[in-house]
Amino acid sequence: MEVDDERFARHGVRLLLKRDDLIHPDLIGNKWRKLARNLDEAAARGRTIVTFGGAYSNHLRATAAAGRLLGLATVGVVRGQELADRPLNPSLSRCAADGMRLHFVDRSTYRRKTDPDVLAGLLDAAGAADAYVVPEGGSNSLAVQGCTDLGRELRGHADVVALACGTGGTLAGLAAGLAPGQRAVGVAVLKGGFLEDDVRALQEAAFGGPRGSWRVEDRFHFGGYARVPAELEAFAEDFEFRHGVPVERLYVAKALYALVALTQEGAFPRGTTLAAVITGAPFEGARPSAQSSTSR
């Protein structure tokens, strides 16, 4: 859909919204695109799915919902052993209601979860030693391949396609699916400057080398993942008022804010058509405070 917004129009730029938030009420946006091929693989092997996330993880909720819809057993390894003795927050409650078995681990162990020995211990402790493992955020080779469909759907519709990025899998696949002459911009929602290397590694694993034209914008994380300061909250509320589109705060708001700022800076020539991918919808009960920092 095209939106009429003078912040873009005055610079001769068109803004389109790719409403991936409308794909499915429970499996929305890039979460479905990243999970689909992994779900097929797990189902073919008849295995439980184990994945990882923090207390407010969109990825955990999507995986739990997929398990319910497809009849697949799911286990969520949750960062923070201290959470095991507390009432579940709305996000984790949704996971549990969808049938996901939650296994809480201390933060030190969680940080080392990609180490083969640590991972084996986590799976054994969770009673899922033979599980199909999907990484935190869902980004692996199959996820990247699934996200190429997003790029193909946008061929011929925009010069620049932008989206918010956590682990980089959607950007890696999107860029690969776009047509020559189109380019992708990933807006990092985590600070650290690591995303470019991660996207390159994901494309190498998925395709054997780089694909498409893309870049990462690191200036719009607002302090890190799950940080929603007053300025960003006000921007999101204003965008919702202007265009009647619900704005998810942790990812989508940062991407839209970045596009307004970049347009005002003259980053896009007059006549450019931008497409912003709306990768998710608000889940108000799962949104942490403006100063919190949680996992994806």
Residue pairs with C-beta under 8 A, 6 or more apart in sequence:
1 16
1 17
1 19
2 14
2 15
2 16
2 17
3 15
3 16
3 17
3 242
3 243
3 245
5 15
5 242
5 243
7 260
7 263
7 264
8 14
8 15
8 259
8 260
8 263
8 274
11 263
11 264
11 266
11 268
11 270
12 269
12 270
12 271
12 272
13 263
13 268
13 270
13 271
13 272
13 273
13 274
14 272
14 273
14 274
15 259
15 274
15 275
15 276
16 157
16 158
16 273
16 274
16 275
16 276
17 243
17 245
17 275
17 276
17 278
18 150
18 153
18 154
18 161
18 275
18 276
18 277
18 278
19 245
19 278
20 28
20 29
20 30
20 33
20 150
20 277
20 278
20 279
20 280
21 28
21 29
21 246
21 248
21 252
21 278
21 279
21 280
21 281
22 28
23 29
23 32
24 32
26 62
26 65
26 66
26 68
26 69
27 35
27 62
27 65
27 66
27 69
28 62
28 279
28 280
28 281
29 277
29 278
29 279
29 280
29 281
30 147
30 150
30 163
30 169
30 170
30 277
30 279
30 280
31 58
31 59
31 62
31 138
31 279
31 280
32 62
32 66
33 143
33 146
33 147
33 149
33 150
33 170
33 173
34 138
34 139
34 143
34 146
34 147
34 169
34 170
35 62
35 63
35 66
35 134
35 138
35 143
35 146
36 146
37 142
37 143
37 145
37 146
38 49
38 132
38 134
38 138
38 140
38 142
38 143
39 49
39 66
39 70
39 72
41 132
41 142
42 48
42 49
42 72
42 132
42 134
43 70
43 72
45 132
47 130
47 131
47 132
48 72
48 73
48 74
48 75
48 128
48 130
48 131
48 132
49 63
49 67
49 72
49 73
49 74
49 75
49 131
49 132
49 133
49 134
50 74
50 75
50 76
50 77
50 123
50 126
50 128
50 131
50 132
50 133
50 134
51 59
51 60
51 63
51 74
51 75
51 76
51 77
51 133
51 134
51 135
51 136
51 138
52 60
52 76
52 77
52 78
52 79
52 110
52 113
52 135
52 136
52 295
53 59
53 60
53 76
53 77
53 78
53 79
53 136
53 137
53 295
53 296
54 78
54 79
54 80
54 294
54 295
54 296
55 78
55 79
55 80
55 83
55 89
55 91
55 92
55 288
55 294
55 295
56 89
56 91
56 226
56 286
56 287
56 288
56 294
56 295
57 76
57 78
57 91
57 136
57 294
57 295
57 296
58 250
58 251
58 280
58 283
58 286
58 296
59 136
59 137
59 138
59 296
60 76
60 78
60 91
60 92
60 95
60 100
61 91
61 94
61 95
61 98
61 283
61 286
62 138
63 74
63 76
63 100
63 134
63 138
64 74
64 76
64 94
64 95
64 96
64 98
64 99
64 100
65 94
65 98
66 72
66 74
67 73
67 74
67 98
67 99
67 100
68 98
68 99
73 99
73 101
74 98
74 99
74 100
74 101
75 100
75 101
75 102
75 103
75 126
75 127
75 128
75 131
76 92
76 95
76 100
76 101
76 102
76 103
77 103
77 104
77 105
77 110
77 113
77 122
77 126
78 92
78 102
78 103
78 104
78 105
79 105
79 107
79 110
79 295
80 104
80 105
80 106
80 107
80 110
81 104
81 105
81 106
81 107
82 104
83 92
83 104
84 104
88 96
88 102
89 285
89 286
90 283
90 285
90 286
91 283
91 285
91 286
92 102
94 283
94 285
94 286
95 102
96 102
101 126
103 122
103 125
103 126
105 113
105 122
105 125
109 118
109 122
112 118
113 119
113 122
113 136
114 135
119 133
120 129
123 129
123 131
123 133
134 140
135 167
136 167
136 295
136 296
137 166
137 167
137 169
137 296
138 167
138 169
139 167
139 168
139 169
139 170
139 172
139 198
139 202
140 169
140 202
140 205
141 202
141 205
141 206
143 169
143 170
143 173
144 169
144 172
144 173
144 176
144 202
144 203
144 205
144 206
144 207
145 173
145 206
146 173
147 169
147 170
147 172
147 173
147 174
147 176
147 177
148 173
148 174
148 176
148 177
149 173
149 177
150 170
150 173
150 174
150 177
150 277
151 161
151 173
151 174
151 175
151 176
151 177
151 178
151 182
151 184
151 212
152 177
152 178
153 177
154 161
154 174
154 177
154 178
154 182
154 275
155 177
155 178
155 179
155 182
156 179
157 273
157 275
158 182
158 273
158 274
158 275
159 181
159 182
159 183
159 268
159 272
159 273
159 274
160 182
160 183
160 184
160 185
160 268
160 272
160 273
160 274
160 275
161 174
161 178
161 182
161 183
161 184
161 185
161 274
161 275
161 276
161 277
162 184
162 185
162 186
162 187
162 255
162 258
162 259
162 274
162 275
162 276
162 277
163 170
163 171
163 174
163 184
163 185
163 186
163 187
163 255
163 276
163 277
163 279
164 186
164 187
164 188
164 189
164 251
164 252
164 254
164 255
164 279
165 171
165 186
165 187
165 188
165 189
165 195
165 199
165 216
166 189
166 190
166 225
166 251
166 296
167 198
167 296
168 186
168 195
168 198
168 199
168 202
169 202
170 277
170 279
171 184
171 186
171 195
171 199
171 214
171 216
172 199
172 202
172 203
172 206
172 211
173 206
174 184
174 212
174 214
174 277
175 183
175 184
175 199
175 203
175 211
175 212
175 213
175 214
176 203
176 206
176 207
176 211
176 212
177 212
178 184
178 212
178 213
182 212
182 213
183 212
183 213
183 214
183 215
184 212
184 213
184 214
184 215
185 214
185 215
185 216
185 217
185 258
185 262
186 195
186 199
186 214
186 215
186 216
186 217
187 216
187 217
187 220
187 254
187 255
187 258
188 195
188 216
188 217
188 218
188 220
188 221
189 221
189 225
189 250
189 251
189 254
190 221
190 224
190 225
191 218
191 221
191 223
191 224
193 218
195 216
195 218
196 215
196 216
199 214
199 216
200 210
203 209
203 210
203 211
204 210
217 258
217 262
219 258
220 254
220 255
220 257
220 258
220 261
221 227
221 254
222 228
222 229
222 231
222 232
222 254
223 229
224 293
225 250
225 293
225 294
225 295
225 296
226 250
226 288
226 292
226 293
226 294
227 290
227 291
227 292
227 293
228 249
228 250
228 253
228 287
228 290
229 290
230 290
232 249
232 253
232 254
232 257
233 249
233 253
233 290
235 253
235 256
235 257
235 260
236 247
236 249
236 253
236 256
239 245
239 247
239 253
239 256
240 246
240 247
245 278
246 281
246 282
247 253
247 256
247 282
248 278
248 279
248 280
248 281
248 282
248 283
249 282
249 287
250 287
251 279
251 280
252 278
252 279
252 280
255 276
255 277
255 279
256 276
259 274
259 276
262 268
263 274
268 274
288 294
